[in-house]
Amino acid sequence: MADCEMCGVGSSKLSDAIIEGTLMKVCKKCGGFGDVIGVEPRSIRYEKPIQKVPRQIFVEDSVLFVIEGAGKIVKDAREKRDLKQSQFASMIGIKESMIHKIETSMMKPDLSTAKKIEKILDVKIVDGYDDPEKGVELNLNDGDLTVGDLIKFKKD
């Protein structure tokens, strides 16, 4: 027989309850001061085995990036269209302070913002390398595949 952690009464049927953020073993009477945690027995059920699908990775040599000197290009194009930083920022959907940082080359915009800038100002600030012929499909479930093979594919 255990004692209730709240009132001290001895009882053979104590339940777990959360009272004022503390987990306690309490009697039925003290359980009303908090949330009693009931443990429900789980039913055993049959689950179908999961079929494993062969995992494959498609490695493609494709890289996009914002070019160096993008800030000056953005500033010149914006001023050419007689737009204030606040107007331009609202057109893109970013803060005016971000436009200032981009134009002073304190930061580079992320690719989605850079693409919006390109579209609105009709300038080219995103460049990249794209070689779809270099794409290679790797089967990760191949038992003979090694880390060295992955390095060779990356170098090629």
LINFENGI-V211360 format. One record per helix or strand of 3 or more residues. SS is the DSSP state (~ for helix, > for strand). FROM is the first residue (numbers start at 0). TO is the last residue. If there is no record, write none. Layout:
ss = {SS;SS}
from = {FROM;FROM}
to = {TO;TO}
This chain:
ss = {>;>;~;>;~;~;~;~;>;~}
from = {14;21;29;55;69;84;95;110;125;146}
to = {18;25;32;65;79;91;102;120;138;154}
